[in-house]
């Protein structure tokens, strides 16, 4: 995941899907069962549980005891480390926003890491947010570290897509390592190196774009990057995550 790509260009510029979807049921909630054969992914369930039980359902203290390990190192702006830091931030947040529609759109695990892509609608639509979160877990699959990128939910872009719609089915798992290498090289050459003329070496003209202000296709992406100037600076590629075959989980519901 490219931490600096808050507009979604780097993380959404490639064919193939690297995520599983959590689908709303009739009452608007999302259920909690993840299956790989008859086993459940504890680390994936812990990350999703912290989000939905701790924030959506408002049971922050209970969720922390269930899903957090011996430490909780926090990289989210404004939130301090540990359970105490989590509660200090979210206790007033939950009180100030009693109406919370929070949905995990995509989630997968990669080794000790869990990635989640979340839509949040607060106070009957007064605020809408999209977050991408990365969790690290310990040997017991409990959460020990967290990073996130948060942006406002804008709505449809020029091609009619949003920041959260699109495919949620995990596909082409045998291509995970090749896709990671492609993203890394695209970031190095184009986003960091500024070689916008080489976009076609990495990106298909069939690109489906979910960045709020940019339409589909390679021409629109090239124009966006060429005109962005110093507004977008990709300093560090923090980590690239994607599911391996061994980490596939079909999400039934939550």
Backbone as CSV, one residue per row, in Angstrom:
resi,resn,N_x,N_y,N_z,CA_x,CA_y,CA_z,C_x,C_y,C_z
1,UNK,0.855,-1.200,0.000,0.000,0.000,0.000,0.881,1.236,0.000
2,UNK,0.603,2.157,-0.878,1.353,3.411,-0.926,0.678,4.416,-0.008
3,UNK,1.294,4.687,1.147,0.658,5.526,2.166,0.372,6.922,1.647
4,UNK,1.198,7.416,0.715,0.999,8.780,0.242,-0.094,8.894,-0.816
5,UNK,-0.604,7.771,-1.346,-1.549,7.837,-2.444,-2.963,8.055,-1.940
6,UNK,-3.184,9.203,-1.288,-4.487,9.452,-0.690,-5.575,9.665,-1.728
7,UNK,-5.210,9.971,-2.971,-6.234,10.118,-4.007,-6.529,8.797,-4.697
8,UNK,-5.858,7.722,-4.290,-6.174,6.396,-4.798,-5.522,6.044,-6.112
9,UNK,-4.683,6.902,-6.696,-4.150,6.618,-8.019,-3.298,5.361,-8.005
10,UNK,-2.322,5.270,-7.082,-1.413,4.142,-7.111,-2.095,2.847,-6.728
11,UNK,-2.988,2.900,-5.757,-3.574,1.667,-5.254,-4.682,1.125,-6.138
12,UNK,-5.145,1.908,-7.120,-6.257,1.448,-7.928,-5.930,1.462,-9.424
13,UNK,-4.680,1.549,-9.788,-4.337,1.762,-11.189,-4.028,0.484,-11.951
14,UNK,-4.355,-0.692,-11.394,-3.923,-1.925,-12.016,-5.067,-2.912,-12.153
15,UNK,-5.052,-3.744,-13.205,-6.086,-4.748,-13.374,-5.951,-5.841,-12.338
16,UNK,-7.035,-6.601,-12.118,-7.025,-7.655,-11.111,-7.478,-7.103,-9.780
17,UNK,-8.076,-7.961,-8.954,-8.632,-7.496,-7.692,-7.952,-8.208,-6.553
18,UNK,-7.602,-7.490,-5.499,-6.875,-8.057,-4.378,-7.663,-7.933,-3.089
19,UNK,-8.964,-8.213,-3.130,-9.723,-8.030,-1.909,-10.972,-8.881,-1.879
20,UNK,-11.514,-9.024,-0.657,-12.766,-9.736,-0.479,-13.802,-8.785,0.064
21,UNK,-15.067,-9.010,-0.245,-16.095,-8.051,0.127,-16.960,-8.477,1.294
22,UNK,-17.384,-7.514,2.070,-18.350,-7.705,3.138,-19.652,-7.074,2.675
23,UNK,-20.696,-7.884,2.542,-21.922,-7.393,1.922,-22.995,-7.130,2.952
24,UNK,-23.745,-6.032,2.822,-24.821,-5.732,3.766,-25.963,-6.722,3.631
25,UNK,-26.544,-7.098,4.756,-27.726,-7.951,4.735,-28.962,-7.065,4.824
26,UNK,-30.131,-7.684,4.929,-31.373,-6.933,4.775,-31.531,-5.788,5.758
27,UNK,-31.020,-5.969,6.985,-31.216,-4.918,7.981,-30.132,-3.854,7.933
28,UNK,-29.233,-3.944,6.939,-28.186,-2.941,6.788,-26.912,-3.268,7.536
29,UNK,-26.917,-4.336,8.333,-25.712,-4.714,9.065,-24.848,-5.622,8.205
30,UNK,-23.686,-5.985,8.733,-22.800,-6.912,8.034,-22.464,-8.039,9.002
31,UNK,-22.551,-9.292,8.576,-22.366,-10.384,9.517,-20.904,-10.760,9.703
32,UNK,-20.612,-11.768,10.571,-19.250,-11.972,11.055,-18.593,-13.277,10.706
33,UNK,-18.976,-13.956,9.654,-18.417,-15.269,9.408,-17.506,-15.241,8.194
34,UNK,-16.267,-15.703,8.390,-15.286,-15.796,7.320,-14.876,-17.261,7.232
35,UNK,-14.845,-17.812,6.031,-14.562,-19.226,5.913,-13.390,-19.489,4.964
36,UNK,-12.511,-20.359,5.345,-11.553,-20.988,4.431,-11.651,-22.454,4.750
37,UNK,-12.435,-23.181,3.976,-12.826,-24.509,4.363,-13.685,-24.394,5.614
38,UNK,-13.255,-25.038,6.700,-14.014,-24.951,7.942,-13.331,-24.062,8.967
39,UNK,-12.199,-23.428,8.600,-11.451,-22.616,9.554,-11.718,-21.136,9.323
40,UNK,-11.516,-20.342,10.358,-11.753,-18.905,10.271,-10.439,-18.178,10.477
41,UNK,-10.228,-17.092,9.749,-9.029,-16.289,9.911,-9.157,-15.427,11.153
42,UNK,-8.378,-15.725,12.176,-8.478,-14.962,13.423,-8.020,-13.527,13.235
43,UNK,-6.908,-13.316,12.528,-6.392,-11.949,12.392,-7.331,-11.079,11.580
44,UNK,-7.929,-11.636,10.530,-8.877,-10.879,9.732,-10.129,-10.571,10.545
45,UNK,-10.594,-11.543,11.289,-11.776,-11.337,12.121,-11.505,-10.318,13.224
46,UNK,-10.282,-10.320,13.763,-9.943,-9.358,14.815,-9.957,-7.926,14.290
47,UNK,-9.380,-7.720,13.111,-9.337,-6.369,12.547,-10.737,-5.864,12.215
48,UNK,-11.536,-6.709,11.582,-12.897,-6.311,11.244,-13.731,-6.136,12.511
49,UNK,-13.508,-7.008,13.492,-14.249,-6.906,14.748,-13.970,-5.613,15.484
50,UNK,-12.717,-5.182,15.498,-12.383,-3.923,16.149,-13.138,-2.771,15.502
51,UNK,-13.211,-2.782,14.179,-13.901,-1.719,13.457,-15.406,-1.739,13.721
52,UNK,-16.014,-2.907,13.525,-17.470,-2.961,13.569,-18.020,-3.006,14.990
53,UNK,-17.412,-3.790,15.841,-17.893,-3.843,17.223,-17.441,-2.613,18.013
54,UNK,-16.173,-2.227,17.808,-15.625,-1.144,18.599,-16.106,0.231,18.193
55,UNK,-16.293,0.450,16.876,-16.660,1.781,16.393,-18.105,1.814,15.912
56,UNK,-18.465,0.929,14.993,-19.850,0.957,14.501,-20.854,0.709,15.630
57,UNK,-20.600,-0.356,16.421,-21.552,-0.728,17.469,-21.318,0.016,18.776
58,UNK,-20.201,0.737,18.893,-19.947,1.553,20.066,-19.431,0.815,21.286
59,UNK,-18.993,-0.448,21.130,-18.479,-1.215,22.268,-16.955,-1.181,22.283
60,UNK,-16.399,0.026,22.369,-14.956,0.203,22.208,-14.154,-0.553,23.248
61,UNK,-14.496,-0.420,24.519,-13.720,-1.061,25.582,-13.764,-2.577,25.456
62,UNK,-14.926,-3.119,25.160,-15.074,-4.567,25.004,-14.275,-5.063,23.805
63,UNK,-14.353,-4.340,22.685,-13.633,-4.736,21.478,-12.125,-4.707,21.684
64,UNK,-11.630,-3.722,22.412,-10.198,-3.653,22.680,-9.718,-4.871,23.446
65,UNK,-10.473,-5.305,24.432,-10.087,-6.479,25.211,-10.090,-7.740,24.359
66,UNK,-10.972,-7.802,23.369,-11.093,-8.994,22.529,-10.055,-9.051,21.413
67,UNK,-9.693,-7.895,20.849,-8.975,-7.900,19.583,-7.569,-7.304,19.614
68,UNK,-7.185,-6.627,20.707,-5.875,-5.974,20.781,-4.889,-6.848,21.555
69,UNK,-3.619,-6.836,21.108,-2.578,-7.606,21.771,-1.948,-6.851,22.932
70,UNK,-0.713,-7.219,23.270,-0.037,-6.634,24.422,0.344,-5.184,24.238
71,UNK,0.365,-4.710,23.004,0.606,-3.293,22.725,-0.302,-2.877,21.577
72,UNK,-0.473,-1.560,21.402,-1.204,-1.045,20.257,-0.530,0.241,19.828
73,UNK,0.395,0.130,18.876,1.130,1.281,18.360,0.295,1.957,17.292
74,UNK,0.023,3.224,17.496,-0.947,3.943,16.673,-0.253,4.980,15.793
75,UNK,-0.516,4.918,14.493,0.019,5.893,13.547,-1.056,6.822,13.004
76,UNK,-2.286,6.656,13.435,-3.371,7.518,12.997,-3.249,8.879,13.669
77,UNK,-3.355,9.937,12.881,-3.197,11.296,13.406,-4.230,11.586,14.490
78,UNK,-3.755,12.086,15.630,-4.656,12.487,16.700,-5.028,11.393,17.667
79,UNK,-4.551,10.167,17.452,-4.869,9.050,18.340,-3.577,8.564,18.983
80,UNK,-3.552,8.490,20.302,-2.360,8.070,21.027,-2.267,6.546,21.065
81,UNK,-1.091,6.052,21.442,-0.858,4.614,21.544,-1.714,3.976,22.634
82,UNK,-1.878,2.659,22.507,-2.486,1.872,23.563,-4.001,1.944,23.596
83,UNK,-4.563,1.096,24.459,-6.013,1.092,24.626,-6.501,2.430,25.171
84,UNK,-5.681,3.033,26.033,-6.075,4.315,26.615,-6.206,5.383,25.537
85,UNK,-5.262,5.385,24.583,-5.326,6.353,23.492,-6.538,6.140,22.604
86,UNK,-6.846,4.877,22.329,-8.019,4.549,21.525,-9.293,5.049,22.196
87,UNK,-9.419,4.778,23.483,-10.624,5.192,24.217,-10.713,6.707,24.350
88,UNK,-9.562,7.365,24.551,-9.572,8.819,24.691,-10.080,9.489,23.423
89,UNK,-9.799,8.888,22.270,-10.264,9.460,21.005,-11.698,9.049,20.699
90,UNK,-11.999,7.767,20.844,-13.283,7.279,20.359,-14.433,7.431,21.351
91,UNK,-14.160,7.593,22.621,-15.272,7.805,23.561,-16.054,9.069,23.217
92,UNK,-15.422,10.232,23.045,-16.183,11.416,22.612,-16.686,11.302,21.183
93,UNK,-15.935,10.614,20.316,-16.381,10.438,18.926,-17.707,9.683,18.891
94,UNK,-17.809,8.607,19.645,-19.042,7.814,19.671,-20.196,8.607,20.257
95,UNK,-19.906,9.406,21.289,-20.958,10.226,21.897,-21.437,11.319,20.955
96,UNK,-20.520,11.888,20.190,-20.860,12.996,19.297,-21.508,12.532,17.991
97,UNK,-21.338,11.246,17.659,-21.881,10.714,16.405,-22.656,9.426,16.694
98,UNK,-23.839,9.542,17.274,-24.610,8.342,17.626,-25.132,7.572,16.413
99,UNK,-25.261,8.236,15.272,-25.742,7.581,14.055,-24.541,7.213,13.194
100,UNK,-24.208,5.910,13.153,-22.999,5.467,12.463,-23.322,4.298,11.531
101,UNK,-23.177,4.519,10.242,-23.289,3.448,9.254,-21.879,3.173,8.753
102,UNK,-21.271,2.096,9.225,-19.878,1.785,8.902,-19.834,0.417,8.235
103,UNK,-19.264,0.361,7.045,-19.243,-0.881,6.276,-17.829,-1.195,5.794
104,UNK,-17.388,-2.408,6.057,-16.119,-2.892,5.525,-16.390,-3.371,4.109
105,UNK,-15.838,-2.670,3.133,-16.095,-2.968,1.736,-15.177,-4.072,1.229
106,UNK,-13.913,-4.005,1.629,-12.927,-4.989,1.200,-11.987,-5.290,2.364
107,UNK,-11.506,-6.524,2.423,-10.554,-6.896,3.472,-9.775,-8.124,3.037
108,UNK,-8.490,-8.151,3.365,-7.696,-9.349,3.139,-6.505,-9.339,4.091
109,UNK,-5.843,-10.487,4.207,-4.641,-10.581,5.019,-3.457,-10.941,4.143
110,UNK,-2.289,-10.498,4.560,-1.036,-10.799,3.870,0.008,-11.033,4.949
111,UNK,0.280,-12.296,5.267,1.179,-12.600,6.377,0.576,-12.074,7.670
112,UNK,1.335,-11.282,8.433,0.800,-10.747,9.686,-0.079,-9.515,9.506
113,UNK,-0.178,-9.010,8.277,-0.885,-7.753,8.035,-2.318,-7.993,7.563
114,UNK,-3.203,-7.079,7.963,-4.595,-7.101,7.508,-4.919,-5.732,6.917
115,UNK,-5.480,-5.732,5.721,-5.897,-4.516,5.038,-7.411,-4.453,5.033
116,UNK,-7.986,-3.297,5.358,-9.428,-3.120,5.248,-9.725,-1.796,4.547
117,UNK,-10.780,-1.795,3.764,-11.242,-0.631,3.009,-12.655,-0.370,3.499
118,UNK,-12.899,0.791,4.089,-14.123,1.019,4.875,-14.850,2.291,4.416
119,UNK,-16.170,2.199,4.347,-17.034,3.351,4.104,-17.729,3.719,5.405
120,UNK,-17.743,5.013,5.731,-18.388,5.487,6.953,-19.362,6.618,6.617
121,UNK,-20.584,6.478,7.091,-21.601,7.519,6.917,-22.119,7.890,8.302
122,UNK,-21.882,9.117,8.707,-22.196,9.551,10.058,-23.355,10.540,10.058
123,UNK,-24.175,10.443,11.097,-25.221,11.440,11.357,-26.121,11.669,10.152
124,UNK,-26.643,10.549,9.636,-27.589,10.589,8.528,-27.014,11.301,7.304
125,UNK,-25.726,11.082,7.056,-25.094,11.634,5.863,-24.460,12.992,6.030
126,UNK,-24.454,13.535,7.246,-23.805,14.826,7.464,-22.309,14.751,7.152
127,UNK,-21.718,13.578,7.352,-20.312,13.349,7.012,-20.177,11.951,6.433
128,UNK,-19.390,11.838,5.362,-19.100,10.540,4.757,-17.598,10.438,4.532
129,UNK,-17.034,9.300,4.925,-15.594,9.118,4.846,-15.263,7.760,4.225
130,UNK,-14.093,7.696,3.619,-13.532,6.435,3.149,-12.173,6.271,3.820
131,UNK,-11.946,5.122,4.440,-10.656,4.879,5.078,-10.028,3.614,4.520
132,UNK,-8.711,3.635,4.389,-7.940,2.424,4.136,-7.039,2.229,5.342
133,UNK,-7.131,1.074,5.946,-6.415,0.790,7.184,-5.519,-0.421,7.019
134,UNK,-4.353,-0.359,7.628,-3.435,-1.490,7.659,-3.132,-1.821,9.109
135,UNK,-3.364,-3.076,9.493,-3.106,-3.541,10.845,-1.975,-4.568,10.825
136,UNK,-1.105,-4.503,11.817,-0.119,-5.559,12.051,-0.622,-6.403,13.221
137,UNK,-0.310,-7.688,13.215,-0.780,-8.578,14.265,0.383,-9.343,14.880
138,UNK,0.157,-9.863,16.095,1.197,-10.614,16.786,1.057,-12.113,16.508
139,UNK,1.834,-12.920,17.208,1.827,-14.365,16.989,0.492,-15.006,17.337
140,UNK,-0.312,-14.307,18.126,-1.643,-14.799,18.493,-2.748,-14.175,17.641
141,UNK,-2.351,-13.500,16.558,-3.286,-12.872,15.619,-4.004,-11.657,16.186
142,UNK,-3.553,-11.142,17.325,-4.145,-9.939,17.893,-3.489,-8.696,17.288
143,UNK,-4.230,-7.605,17.219,-3.749,-6.368,16.603,-2.728,-5.681,17.502
144,UNK,-1.601,-5.253,16.916,-0.570,-4.566,17.698,-0.130,-3.238,17.085
145,UNK,-0.558,-2.953,15.838,-0.140,-1.690,15.212,-1.137,-1.315,14.124
146,UNK,-1.259,0.001,13.866,-2.277,0.484,12.931,-1.804,1.718,12.179
147,UNK,-2.045,1.715,10.858,-1.838,2.879,9.989,-3.131,3.128,9.228
148,UNK,-3.394,4.361,8.825,-4.579,4.608,8.008,-4.412,5.822,7.110
149,UNK,-5.250,5.862,6.085,-5.407,7.022,5.210,-6.898,7.301,5.151
150,UNK,-7.299,8.543,5.391,-8.709,8.917,5.460,-8.989,10.026,4.448
151,UNK,-10.071,9.888,3.721,-10.474,10.947,2.794,-11.992,11.072,2.800
152,UNK,-12.479,12.231,2.436,-13.915,12.440,2.339,-14.478,11.638,1.175
153,UNK,-15.675,11.083,1.369,-16.365,10.408,0.273,-16.959,11.483,-0.630
154,UNK,-16.518,11.503,-1.891,-16.867,12.591,-2.800,-18.107,12.270,-3.631
155,UNK,-18.292,11.026,-3.984,-19.367,10.654,-4.895,-18.802,10.241,-6.238
156,UNK,-19.603,10.297,-7.273,-19.203,9.800,-8.588,-18.149,10.679,-9.243
157,UNK,-17.177,10.039,-9.885,-16.160,10.758,-10.650,-16.649,10.924,-12.091
158,UNK,-15.849,11.500,-13.010,-16.321,11.722,-14.386,-16.764,10.455,-15.119
159,UNK,-16.325,9.283,-14.649,-16.737,8.030,-15.276,-17.859,7.329,-14.510
160,UNK,-18.399,8.003,-13.498,-19.519,7.451,-12.766,-19.141,6.461,-11.686
161,UNK,-17.866,6.366,-11.354,-17.416,5.448,-10.303,-17.200,6.218,-9.004
162,UNK,-17.237,5.478,-7.895,-16.963,6.084,-6.595,-15.709,5.478,-5.998
163,UNK,-15.341,5.965,-4.811,-14.137,5.480,-4.130,-14.302,4.079,-3.550
164,UNK,-15.525,3.570,-3.497,-15.727,2.270,-2.855,-16.434,1.242,-3.732
165,UNK,-16.974,1.625,-4.897,-17.674,0.633,-5.705,-16.674,-0.219,-6.476
166,UNK,-17.183,-1.134,-7.278,-16.320,-2.012,-8.048,-16.288,-3.421,-7.495
167,UNK,-15.515,-4.267,-8.150,-15.441,-5.683,-7.812,-14.893,-5.883,-6.402
168,UNK,-15.427,-6.881,-5.701,-14.905,-7.227,-4.366,-14.479,-8.686,-4.288
169,UNK,-14.513,-9.381,-5.399,-14.135,-10.795,-5.409,-12.629,-10.947,-5.591
170,UNK,-12.014,-11.794,-4.775,-10.587,-12.069,-4.932,-10.372,-12.878,-6.202
171,UNK,-9.468,-12.413,-7.054,-9.178,-13.078,-8.313,-7.670,-13.154,-8.542
172,UNK,-7.263,-14.085,-9.404,-5.884,-14.145,-9.911,-4.853,-14.135,-8.792
173,UNK,-5.081,-14.962,-7.775,-4.148,-14.981,-6.644,-2.741,-15.405,-7.052
174,UNK,-2.641,-16.178,-8.126,-1.317,-16.597,-8.583,-0.510,-15.422,-9.116
175,UNK,-1.164,-14.277,-9.339,-0.482,-13.092,-9.856,-0.094,-12.104,-8.762
176,UNK,-0.295,-12.465,-7.493,-0.062,-11.503,-6.415,1.361,-10.959,-6.422
177,UNK,2.351,-11.817,-6.483,3.729,-11.346,-6.443,4.068,-10.495,-7.662
178,UNK,3.597,-10.893,-8.832,3.837,-10.103,-10.039,3.145,-8.742,-9.945
179,UNK,1.939,-8.725,-9.381,1.224,-7.453,-9.225,1.934,-6.529,-8.242
180,UNK,2.461,-7.102,-7.161,3.223,-6.297,-6.205,4.446,-5.680,-6.880
181,UNK,5.147,-6.476,-7.676,6.331,-5.974,-8.377,5.955,-4.875,-9.361
182,UNK,4.815,-5.030,-10.040,4.348,-4.019,-10.988,4.037,-2.707,-10.283
183,UNK,3.343,-2.782,-9.149,3.019,-1.576,-8.385,4.283,-0.886,-7.898
184,UNK,5.247,-1.680,-7.410,6.501,-1.102,-6.917,7.249,-0.365,-8.024
185,UNK,7.325,-0.971,-9.201,8.055,-0.343,-10.303,7.308,0.876,-10.832
186,UNK,5.979,0.807,-10.917,5.180,1.962,-11.321,5.407,3.130,-10.364
187,UNK,5.418,2.843,-9.085,5.634,3.889,-8.093,7.018,4.506,-8.251
188,UNK,8.038,3.654,-8.421,9.417,4.141,-8.537,9.616,4.976,-9.800
189,UNK,9.131,4.477,-10.929,9.406,5.113,-12.215,8.504,6.324,-12.464
190,UNK,7.200,6.151,-12.253,6.244,7.184,-12.640,5.935,8.143,-11.498
191,UNK,5.513,7.611,-10.347,5.065,8.481,-9.265,6.219,9.184,-8.563
192,UNK,7.331,8.465,-8.355,8.488,9.091,-7.713,9.463,9.662,-8.732
193,UNK,9.639,8.958,-9.841,10.604,9.402,-10.846,10.063,10.443,-11.804
194,UNK,8.747,10.612,-11.835,8.170,11.629,-12.692,8.143,11.300,-14.169
195,UNK,8.381,10.035,-14.541,8.391,9.655,-15.954,6.963,9.333,-16.415
196,UNK,6.154,10.378,-16.506,4.748,10.211,-16.867,4.599,9.602,-18.258
197,UNK,5.570,9.823,-19.136,5.508,9.271,-20.483,5.597,7.752,-20.493
198,UNK,5.943,7.137,-19.357,6.070,5.681,-19.298,4.847,5.005,-18.654
199,UNK,3.773,5.730,-18.464,2.586,5.149,-17.837,2.114,3.899,-18.573
200,UNK,2.171,3.928,-19.898,1.678,2.796,-20.682,2.466,1.517,-20.434
201,UNK,3.666,1.612,-19.876,4.443,0.419,-19.534,3.817,-0.331,-18.365
202,UNK,2.945,0.331,-17.610,2.423,-0.249,-16.378,0.900,-0.308,-16.303
203,UNK,0.222,0.594,-16.991,-1.216,0.759,-16.812,-1.956,0.460,-18.114
204,UNK,-3.016,-0.322,-18.013,-3.855,-0.643,-19.161,-4.750,0.539,-19.522
205,UNK,-5.038,0.684,-20.811,-5.972,1.724,-21.217,-7.396,1.398,-20.770
206,UNK,-7.617,0.166,-20.306,-8.919,-0.229,-19.772,-9.019,0.078,-18.280
207,UNK,-8.130,0.909,-17.777,-8.113,1.268,-16.368,-9.476,1.764,-15.884
208,UNK,-10.002,1.133,-14.845,-11.220,1.600,-14.176,-10.782,2.447,-12.990
209,UNK,-11.066,3.711,-13.041,-10.529,4.675,-12.082,-11.546,5.001,-10.988
210,UNK,-11.120,4.917,-9.723,-11.992,5.245,-8.586,-11.539,6.502,-7.848
211,UNK,-10.518,7.164,-8.342,-10.132,8.454,-7.790,-11.259,9.448,-8.053
212,UNK,-11.624,10.290,-7.067,-12.838,11.102,-7.181,-12.890,12.049,-8.366
213,UNK,-11.773,12.617,-8.785,-11.797,13.680,-9.782,-11.263,13.251,-11.141
214,UNK,-10.954,11.971,-11.315,-10.322,11.498,-12.536,-11.169,10.407,-13.184
215,UNK,-11.289,10.448,-14.503,-12.070,9.450,-15.216,-11.269,8.222,-15.577
216,UNK,-11.935,7.282,-16.228,-11.310,6.035,-16.634,-10.239,6.268,-17.704
217,UNK,-9.361,5.283,-17.841,-8.429,5.251,-18.949,-7.088,5.886,-18.660
218,UNK,-6.141,5.546,-19.499,-4.757,5.977,-19.310,-4.578,7.458,-19.646
219,UNK,-5.352,7.975,-20.569,-5.215,9.386,-20.951,-5.568,10.292,-19.780
220,UNK,-6.648,9.969,-19.099,-7.067,10.779,-17.954,-6.047,10.714,-16.828
221,UNK,-5.477,9.525,-16.597,-4.469,9.389,-15.548,-3.200,10.148,-15.908
222,UNK,-2.787,10.059,-17.165,-1.596,10.787,-17.598,-1.790,12.293,-17.422
223,UNK,-2.953,12.788,-17.778,-3.237,14.215,-17.620,-3.223,14.609,-16.145
224,UNK,-3.810,13.783,-15.303,-3.846,14.073,-13.868,-2.438,14.185,-13.306
225,UNK,-1.584,13.230,-13.619,-0.232,13.233,-13.071,0.621,14.339,-13.689
226,UNK,0.415,14.623,-14.958,1.216,15.649,-15.630,0.884,17.037,-15.131
227,UNK,-0.362,17.253,-14.719,-0.787,18.583,-14.282,-0.766,18.753,-12.773
228,UNK,-0.524,17.677,-12.042,-0.565,17.752,-10.577,0.599,18.560,-10.024
229,UNK,1.724,18.524,-10.753,2.902,19.273,-10.306,3.338,18.833,-8.923
230,UNK,3.544,19.789,-8.036,4.017,19.489,-6.695,2.878,19.195,-5.713
231,UNK,1.651,19.158,-6.222,0.525,18.864,-5.339,0.568,17.434,-4.828
232,UNK,1.124,16.527,-5.636,1.234,15.119,-5.252,2.711,14.757,-5.196
233,UNK,3.190,14.381,-4.019,4.587,14.000,-3.835,4.628,12.608,-3.209
234,UNK,5.196,11.648,-3.908,5.302,10.279,-3.416,6.721,10.065,-2.888
235,UNK,6.884,10.259,-1.590,8.214,10.185,-1.008,8.661,8.758,-0.719
236,UNK,7.756,7.960,-0.134,8.145,6.635,0.334,7.069,5.617,-0.001
237,UNK,7.471,4.493,-0.549,6.569,3.368,-0.698,6.682,2.549,0.583
238,UNK,5.693,2.697,1.427,5.744,2.147,2.784,5.678,0.623,2.790
239,UNK,4.668,0.060,2.179,4.512,-1.388,2.126,3.484,-1.728,1.065
240,UNK,3.688,-2.844,0.364,2.723,-3.336,-0.614,2.128,-4.618,-0.061
241,UNK,0.808,-4.679,0.020,0.154,-5.870,0.545,-0.813,-6.442,-0.476
242,UNK,-0.965,-7.751,-0.454,-1.909,-8.451,-1.317,-2.013,-9.884,-0.853
243,UNK,-3.176,-10.516,-0.972,-3.370,-11.864,-0.437,-2.668,-12.930,-1.261
244,UNK,-2.099,-13.901,-0.579,-1.571,-15.093,-1.218,-2.682,-16.146,-1.253
245,UNK,-2.455,-17.226,-1.993,-3.467,-18.276,-2.084,-3.800,-18.828,-0.708
246,UNK,-2.786,-18.960,0.151,-3.008,-19.534,1.482,-3.837,-18.646,2.377
247,UNK,-4.012,-17.382,2.001,-4.745,-16.461,2.884,-6.133,-16.120,2.355
248,UNK,-6.603,-16.879,1.338,-7.906,-16.599,0.760,-9.024,-16.916,1.747
249,UNK,-9.931,-15.976,1.907,-11.117,-16.184,2.741,-12.324,-15.687,1.966
250,UNK,-13.292,-16.553,1.769,-14.537,-16.133,1.141,-15.430,-15.534,2.210
251,UNK,-15.799,-14.308,2.025,-16.589,-13.622,3.034,-18.062,-13.906,2.777
252,UNK,-18.695,-14.566,3.737,-20.112,-14.882,3.594,-20.962,-13.673,3.960
253,UNK,-20.681,-13.078,5.114,-21.431,-11.891,5.553,-20.885,-11.448,6.885
254,UNK,-21.157,-10.212,7.217,-20.845,-9.732,8.571,-21.825,-8.660,8.964
